[in-house]
């Protein structure tokens, strides 16, 4: 058995016009758009800097020792992860 709301409580709520609804939705979408831009920019910046730093560090280490085998595999893997995940974020 469904209960119904009293008709007076429904009538007390003012109806929003199309312009008011559009203004609210537009403001919300602009805020979400700015948040998305900030999120993507932050992710790219965060992934670009560590990946580039580790890559340069690996190249300097390789050139200093003149052997790629002397570099720790974990450093090479970390650089690879940062470079691969850079476009994803």
Secondary structure, DSSP 4 states (H G I P E B T S, - for coil): ------HHHHHHSPPPPHHHHHHHHHHHHHHHHHHHHHHHHHHHHHHHHHHHHHHHHHHHHHHHHT-GGGS-HHHHHHHHHHHHHHTT-
